[in-house]
């Protein structure tokens, strides 16, 4: 039984595609440790750390590329009488 589970796990890991996890691993480690010390919630801390780390990595990559993508703002015409 155990051998079968190990073989299935190896087969699935061989078929998996590599993921781009920039920032996620570092954030998950920091979040997991912080969650563990904050009441034995390491898994929740790791998940939150991964999300925050990924967000920070994307933001850093945008800054390094020099393309800041602001939130889209709808065009408003000025008030009548004002220029």
DOLUMFI-545919 format. One record per atom (N, C-alpha, C): residue number from 1; residue in three letters; atom name; x, z, y. Coordinates in steps of 0.001 Angstrom, whole numbers. Layout:
N
+-----+------+------+---------+---------+---------+
!  nr ! rest ! atom !      xx !      zz !      yy !
+-----+------+------+---------+---------+---------+
! NUM !  ALA !   CA !       X !       Z !       Y !
...
+-----+------+------+---------+---------+---------+
***
This chain:
83
+-----+------+------+---------+---------+---------+
!  nr ! rest ! atom !      xx !      zz !      yy !
+-----+------+------+---------+---------+---------+
!   1 !  UNK !    N !     828 !       0 !   -1191 !
!   1 !  UNK !   CA !       0 !       0 !       0 !
!   1 !  UNK !    C !     873 !       0 !    1257 !
!   2 !  UNK !    N !    1859 !     886 !    1272 !
!   2 !  UNK !   CA !    2731 !     986 !    2437 !
!   2 !  UNK !    C !    3560 !    -290 !    2590 !
!   3 !  UNK !    N !    4015 !    -842 !    1484 !
!   3 !  UNK !   CA !    4798 !   -2071 !    1524 !
!   3 !  UNK !    C !    3962 !   -3220 !    2087 !
!   4 !  UNK !    N !    2701 !   -3262 !    1730 !
!   4 !  UNK !   CA !    1802 !   -4297 !    2244 !
!   4 !  UNK !    C !    1621 !   -4194 !    3753 !
!   5 !  UNK !    N !    1480 !   -2973 !    4255 !
!   5 !  UNK !   CA !    1338 !   -2792 !    5701 !
!   5 !  UNK !    C !    2604 !   -3202 !    6443 !
!   6 !  UNK !    N !    3744 !   -2879 !    5857 !
!   6 !  UNK !   CA !    5008 !   -3259 !    6480 !
!   6 !  UNK !    C !    5156 !   -4776 !    6505 !
!   7 !  UNK !    N !    4787 !   -5447 !    5422 !
!   7 !  UNK !   CA !    4878 !   -6904 !    5381 !
!   7 !  UNK !    C !    3934 !   -7566 !    6382 !
!   8 !  UNK !    N !    2725 !   -7039 !    6489 !
!   8 !  UNK !   CA !    1765 !   -7581 !    7459 !
!   8 !  UNK !    C !    2283 !   -7372 !    8872 !
!   9 !  UNK !    N !    2838 !   -6201 !    9156 !
!   9 !  UNK !   CA !    3371 !   -5930 !   10489 !
!   9 !  UNK !    C !    4531 !   -6859 !   10815 !
!  10 !  UNK !    N !    5406 !   -7099 !    9859 !
!  10 !  UNK !   CA !    6522 !   -8015 !   10082 !
!  10 !  UNK !    C !    6049 !   -9437 !   10297 !
!  11 !  UNK !    N !    5054 !   -9861 !    9541 !
!  11 !  UNK !   CA !    4514 !  -11203 !    9689 !
!  11 !  UNK !    C !    3871 !  -11383 !   11067 !
!  12 !  UNK !    N !    3087 !  -10407 !   11481 !
!  12 !  UNK !   CA !    2442 !  -10507 !   12790 !
!  12 !  UNK !    C !    3455 !  -10467 !   13928 !
!  13 !  UNK !    N !    4488 !   -9660 !   13784 !
!  13 !  UNK !   CA !    5491 !   -9607 !   14845 !
!  13 !  UNK !    C !    6292 !  -10912 !   14915 !
!  14 !  UNK !    N !    6454 !  -11586 !   13788 !
!  14 !  UNK !   CA !    7165 !  -12860 !   13790 !
!  14 !  UNK !    C !    6333 !  -13954 !   14449 !
!  15 !  UNK !    N !    5022 !  -13860 !   14362 !
!  15 !  UNK !   CA !    4142 !  -14869 !   14944 !
!  15 !  UNK !    C !    3849 !  -14629 !   16424 !
!  16 !  UNK !    N !    4148 !  -13454 !   16908 !
!  16 !  UNK !   CA !    3834 !  -13121 !   18297 !
!  16 !  UNK !    C !    4749 !  -13889 !   19245 !
!  17 !  UNK !    N !    4188 !  -14277 !   20375 !
!  17 !  UNK !   CA !    4980 !  -14962 !   21389 !
!  17 !  UNK !    C !    5606 !  -13931 !   22312 !
!  18 !  UNK !    N !    6768 !  -14222 !   22849 !
!  18 !  UNK !   CA !    7403 !  -13261 !   23751 !
!  18 !  UNK !    C !    6612 !  -13142 !   25046 !
!  19 !  UNK !    N !    6538 !  -11936 !   25558 !
!  19 !  UNK !   CA !    5784 !  -11680 !   26783 !
!  19 !  UNK !    C !    6743 !  -11390 !   27921 !
!  20 !  UNK !    N !    6330 !  -11735 !   29099 !
!  20 !  UNK !   CA !    7110 !  -11425 !   30283 !
!  20 !  UNK !    C !    6712 !  -10026 !   30740 !
!  21 !  UNK !    N !    7584 !   -9078 !   30497 !
!  21 !  UNK !   CA !    7245 !   -7678 !   30774 !
!  21 !  UNK !    C !    8136 !   -7096 !   31856 !
!  22 !  UNK !    N !    8435 !   -7877 !   32886 !
!  22 !  UNK !   CA !    9284 !   -7367 !   33950 !
!  22 !  UNK !    C !    8574 !   -6210 !   34638 !
!  23 !  UNK !    N !    9215 !   -5091 !   34670 !
!  23 !  UNK !   CA !    8663 !   -3917 !   35328 !
!  23 !  UNK !    C !    7797 !   -3064 !   34431 !
!  24 !  UNK !    N !    7217 !   -3649 !   33412 !
!  24 !  UNK !   CA !    6302 !   -2904 !   32551 !
!  24 !  UNK !    C !    7044 !   -1877 !   31705 !
!  25 !  UNK !    N !    8152 !   -2271 !   31120 !
!  25 !  UNK !   CA !    8876 !   -1351 !   30239 !
!  25 !  UNK !    C !    9418 !    -151 !   30997 !
!  26 !  UNK !    N !   10028 !    -420 !   32140 !
!  26 !  UNK !   CA !   10577 !     666 !   32952 !
!  26 !  UNK !    C !    9447 !    1590 !   33428 !
!  27 !  UNK !    N !    8347 !    1023 !   33895 !
!  27 !  UNK !   CA !    7217 !    1817 !   34355 !
!  27 !  UNK !    C !    6576 !    2600 !   33229 !
!  28 !  UNK !    N !    6514 !    2004 !   32047 !
!  28 !  UNK !   CA !    5914 !    2694 !   30905 !
!  28 !  UNK !    C !    6753 !    3891 !   30485 !
!  29 !  UNK !    N !    8069 !    3747 !   30530 !
!  29 !  UNK !   CA !    8931 !    4871 !   30165 !
!  29 !  UNK !    C !    8775 !    6008 !   31162 !
!  30 !  UNK !    N !    8847 !    5685 !   32444 !
!  30 !  UNK !   CA !    8714 !    6716 !   33474 !
!  30 !  UNK !    C !    7319 !    7343 !   33429 !
!  31 !  UNK !    N !    6290 !    6520 !   33300 !
!  31 !  UNK !   CA !    4920 !    7035 !   33241 !
!  31 !  UNK !    C !    4658 !    7865 !   32001 !
!  32 !  UNK !    N !    5237 !    7461 !   30880 !
!  32 !  UNK !   CA !    5062 !    8221 !   29640 !
!  32 !  UNK !    C !    5698 !    9597 !   29721 !
!  33 !  UNK !    N !    6892 !    9666 !   30283 !
!  33 !  UNK !   CA !    7559 !   10962 !   30439 !
!  33 !  UNK !    C !    6787 !   11841 !   31417 !
!  34 !  UNK !    N !    6375 !   11254 !   32539 !
!  34 !  UNK !   CA !    5616 !   12033 !   33524 !
!  34 !  UNK !    C !    4286 !   12504 !   32941 !
!  35 !  UNK !    N !    3604 !   11638 !   32191 !
!  35 !  UNK !   CA !    2339 !   12022 !   31577 !
!  35 !  UNK !    C !    2515 !   13093 !   30519 !
!  36 !  UNK !    N !    3617 !   13039 !   29795 !
!  36 !  UNK !   CA !    3879 !   14052 !   28774 !
!  36 !  UNK !    C !    4058 !   15426 !   29412 !
!  37 !  UNK !    N !    4800 !   15474 !   30490 !
!  37 !  UNK !   CA !    5033 !   16761 !   31146 !
!  37 !  UNK !    C !    3838 !   17218 !   31973 !
!  38 !  UNK !    N !    2924 !   16328 !   32259 !
!  38 !  UNK !   CA !    1745 !   16689 !   33045 !
!  38 !  UNK !    C !     536 !   16916 !   32138 !
!  39 !  UNK !    N !     725 !   17546 !   31012 !
!  39 !  UNK !   CA !    -408 !   17907 !   30173 !
!  39 !  UNK !    C !    -537 !   17095 !   28907 !
!  40 !  UNK !    N !     555 !   16619 !   28353 !
!  40 !  UNK !   CA !     550 !   15876 !   27088 !
!  40 !  UNK !    C !    -356 !   14643 !   27137 !
!  41 !  UNK !    N !    -241 !   13881 !   28214 !
!  41 !  UNK !   CA !    -993 !   12630 !   28368 !
!  41 !  UNK !    C !     -13 !   11470 !   28478 !
!  42 !  UNK !    N !     901 !   11391 !   27522 !
!  42 !  UNK !   CA !    1958 !   10389 !   27569 !
!  42 !  UNK !    C !    1460 !    8967 !   27461 !
!  43 !  UNK !    N !     454 !    8729 !   26650 !
!  43 !  UNK !   CA !     -53 !    7367 !   26462 !
!  43 !  UNK !    C !    -736 !    6869 !   27730 !
!  44 !  UNK !    N !   -1518 !    7735 !   28347 !
!  44 !  UNK !   CA !   -2189 !    7355 !   29594 !
!  44 !  UNK !    C !   -1154 !    7114 !   30689 !
!  45 !  UNK !    N !    -150 !    7984 !   30749 !
!  45 !  UNK !   CA !     913 !    7801 !   31730 !
!  45 !  UNK !    C !    1692 !    6520 !   31504 !
!  46 !  UNK !    N !    1932 !    6183 !   30246 !
!  46 !  UNK !   CA !    2653 !    4951 !   29936 !
!  46 !  UNK !    C !    1846 !    3722 !   30342 !
!  47 !  UNK !    N !     551 !    3743 !   30097 !
!  47 !  UNK !   CA !    -301 !    2607 !   30477 !
!  47 !  UNK !    C !    -343 !    2449 !   31995 !
!  48 !  UNK !    N !    -514 !    3555 !   32700 !
!  48 !  UNK !   CA !    -544 !    3493 !   34165 !
!  48 !  UNK !    C !     812 !    3076 !   34711 !
!  49 !  UNK !    N !    1884 !    3590 !   34127 !
!  49 !  UNK !   CA !    3220 !    3210 !   34567 !
!  49 !  UNK !    C !    3498 !    1740 !   34356 !
!  50 !  UNK !    N !    3006 !    1191 !   33261 !
!  50 !  UNK !   CA !    3173 !    -231 !   32985 !
!  50 !  UNK !    C !    2451 !   -1072 !   34038 !
!  51 !  UNK !    N !    1229 !    -696 !   34376 !
!  51 !  UNK !   CA !     472 !   -1436 !   35392 !
!  51 !  UNK !    C !    1155 !   -1368 !   36751 !
!  52 !  UNK !    N !    1596 !    -190 !   37127 !
!  52 !  UNK !   CA !    2243 !     -36 !   38431 !
!  52 !  UNK !    C !    3582 !    -769 !   38448 !
!  53 !  UNK !    N !    4343 !    -645 !   37374 !
!  53 !  UNK !   CA !    5622 !   -1336 !   37304 !
!  53 !  UNK !    C !    5479 !   -2843 !   37368 !
!  54 !  UNK !    N !    4485 !   -3370 !   36698 !
!  54 !  UNK !   CA !    4241 !   -4816 !   36719 !
!  54 !  UNK !    C !    3843 !   -5279 !   38117 !
!  55 !  UNK !    N !    3010 !   -4496 !   38786 !
!  55 !  UNK !   CA !    2594 !   -4826 !   40152 !
!  55 !  UNK !    C !    3797 !   -4849 !   41087 !
!  56 !  UNK !    N !    4659 !   -3834 !   40976 !
!  56 !  UNK !   CA !    5841 !   -3760 !   41831 !
!  56 !  UNK !    C !    6798 !   -4925 !   41544 !
!  57 !  UNK !    N !    6941 !   -5306 !   40284 !
!  57 !  UNK !   CA !    7825 !   -6419 !   39939 !
!  57 !  UNK !    C !    7306 !   -7737 !   40504 !
!  58 !  UNK !    N !    6005 !   -7944 !   40445 !
!  58 !  UNK !   CA !    5427 !   -9160 !   41019 !
!  58 !  UNK !    C !    5628 !   -9193 !   42532 !
!  59 !  UNK !    N !    5428 !   -8041 !   43173 !
!  59 !  UNK !   CA !    5593 !   -7962 !   44616 !
!  59 !  UNK !    C !    7049 !   -8240 !   45002 !
!  60 !  UNK !    N !    7988 !   -7673 !   44259 !
!  60 !  UNK !   CA !    9410 !   -7886 !   44528 !
!  60 !  UNK !    C !    9788 !   -9357 !   44320 !
!  61 !  UNK !    N !    9222 !   -9988 !   43295 !
!  61 !  UNK !   CA !    9519 !  -11401 !   43026 !
!  61 !  UNK !    C !    8999 !  -12293 !   44149 !
!  62 !  UNK !    N !    7825 !  -11977 !   44680 !
!  62 !  UNK !   CA !    7278 !  -12750 !   45798 !
!  62 !  UNK !    C !    8162 !  -12627 !   47033 !
!  63 !  UNK !    N !    8656 !  -11423 !   47289 !
!  63 !  UNK !   CA !    9513 !  -11212 !   48452 !
!  63 !  UNK !    C !   10824 !  -11978 !   48286 !
!  64 !  UNK !    N !   11399 !  -11956 !   47089 !
!  64 !  UNK !   CA !   12648 !  -12658 !   46841 !
!  64 !  UNK !    C !   12490 !  -14172 !   46951 !
!  65 !  UNK !    N !   11324 !  -14687 !   46599 !
!  65 !  UNK !   CA !   11081 !  -16123 !   46729 !
!  65 !  UNK !    C !   10841 !  -16513 !   48180 !
!  66 !  UNK !    N !   10442 !  -15560 !   48976 !
!  66 !  UNK !   CA !   10156 !  -15852 !   50367 !
!  66 !  UNK !    C !    8756 !  -16373 !   50593 !
!  67 !  UNK !    N !    7912 !  -16270 !   49605 !
!  67 !  UNK !   CA !    6536 !  -16730 !   49756 !
!  67 !  UNK !    C !    5610 !  -15536 !   49709 !
!  68 !  UNK !    N !    5214 !  -15086 !   50852 !
!  68 !  UNK !   CA !    4269 !  -13985 !   50912 !
!  68 !  UNK !    C !    2875 !  -14582 !   50857 !
!  69 !  UNK !    N !    2067 !  -14070 !   49968 !
!  69 !  UNK !   CA !     726 !  -14608 !   49810 !
!  69 !  UNK !    C !    -272 !  -13592 !   50360 !
!  70 !  UNK !    N !    -667 !  -13754 !   51617 !
!  70 !  UNK !   CA !   -1618 !  -12794 !   52182 !
!  70 !  UNK !    C !   -3015 !  -13021 !   51612 !
!  71 !  UNK !    N !   -3840 !  -12047 !   51823 !
!  71 !  UNK !   CA !   -5225 !  -12189 !   51395 !
!  71 !  UNK !    C !   -5879 !  -13290 !   52220 !
!  72 !  UNK !    N !   -6688 !  -14121 !   51586 !
!  72 !  UNK !   CA !   -7322 !  -15200 !   52347 !
!  72 !  UNK !    C !   -8323 !  -14631 !   53354 !
!  73 !  UNK !    N !   -8218 !  -15103 !   54576 !
!  73 !  UNK !   CA !   -9134 !  -14657 !   55622 !
!  73 !  UNK !    C !   -9986 !  -15836 !   56051 !
!  74 !  UNK !    N !  -11281 !  -15626 !   56142 !
!  74 !  UNK !   CA !  -12133 !  -16732 !   56581 !
!  74 !  UNK !    C !  -11893 !  -17025 !   58065 !
!  75 !  UNK !    N !  -12031 !  -18277 !   58438 !
!  75 !  UNK !   CA !  -11828 !  -18668 !   59827 !
!  75 !  UNK !    C !  -13014 !  -18208 !   60653 !
!  76 !  UNK !    N !  -12715 !  -17518 !   61753 !
!  76 !  UNK !   CA !  -13768 !  -17103 !   62690 !
!  76 !  UNK !    C !  -13516 !  -17774 !   64024 !
!  77 !  UNK !    N !  -14554 !  -18335 !   64582 !
!  77 !  UNK !   CA !  -14422 !  -18898 !   65916 !
!  77 !  UNK !    C !  -14446 !  -17749 !   66913 !
!  78 !  UNK !    N !  -13717 !  -17902 !   68002 !
!  78 !  UNK !   CA !  -13723 !  -16846 !   69016 !
!  78 !  UNK !    C !  -15106 !  -16701 !   69625 !
!  79 !  UNK !    N !  -15311 !  -15557 !   70248 !
!  79 !  UNK !   CA !  -16596 !  -15318 !   70917 !
!  79 !  UNK !    C !  -16828 !  -16364 !   72001 !
!  80 !  UNK !    N !  -18083 !  -16721 !   72213 !
!  80 !  UNK !   CA !  -18341 !  -17712 !   73290 !
!  80 !  UNK !    C !  -17888 !  -17122 !   74617 !
!  81 !  UNK !    N !  -17204 !  -17903 !   75396 !
!  81 !  UNK !   CA !  -16717 !  -17447 !   76686 !
!  81 !  UNK !    C !  -15306 !  -16887 !   76621 !
!  82 !  UNK !    N !  -14803 !  -16617 !   75436 !
!  82 !  UNK !   CA !  -13426 !  -16126 !   75292 !
!  82 !  UNK !    C !  -12572 !  -17217 !   74670 !
!  83 !  UNK !    N !  -11371 !  -17257 !   75078 !
!  83 !  UNK !   CA !  -10481 !  -18268 !   74511 !
!  83 !  UNK !    C !   -9393 !  -17611 !   73727 !
+-----+------+------+---------+---------+---------+
***
